[in-house]
Amino acid sequence: MTPDDEIASLTGTHTRDIAEVPAVELINTVAVHLMSAAAVKTGLAEGPDAKELQDLDEARKLITALAGLVTAAAPEVGSTHAAPLRDGVRSLQLAFREASIIADAPGKGPGEKWTGAVT
C-alpha cells in the first residue's frame, strides 16, 4: 500500500465516522475542547504547575474563538445546549479578568465582541 492509498483509506474512514455524528454533538465537543484549553491558559488548571501553564495571550484567543462559536451556534443547538456553554464562556471571561494585571475596558475583554461586556 502506497502512502497515498494509506491516507485515502484513513480519510475515508474518518469521513464516514464524522458523518454519523450529529452537528450538536460536534459543536459541543469543539466548545468543550476550547473551554478546557482556555481554562488551562487562564491559570485554572489544577496542580503545582498551573501557574507555569498560564498564558493570557493564548487564553484571550481561545476565549474569543469560543465566544464566537457559542454565539453563532446558539440558535442552531438550542437553549438546552447553549446555556451551559454561555455560562462556561462567562466564567472564563471573569477568570481572565481576574488573572490579568492589565484591565480591559468594558466590552474589550476576550470574547466580549460576541457576548457583550462582562462585569
C-alpha angles and dihedrals in degrees: 000000000000122000089252091054090048093051091047090050093050093044092050091052093049092046091054092046095050092045088065095055117092116240092240090058093049092048092049092047093051091046092051091050091050090046093051093048091047091050091053093046091047089057098255096121117120122240139053094293096054093107091050091054093053114112112163094188089059091041091055091055094047094047091048092050091047093049091050092049094047093046093048095042098044096090090048099047098039131232095287090066100027098054097064090043091052089049090052092050091049092049091051092047090052092046090050091050090051094047096047118091090200112063118224117224114256109282093016099086123107111302094357089119085070102031104033125241117329118212 
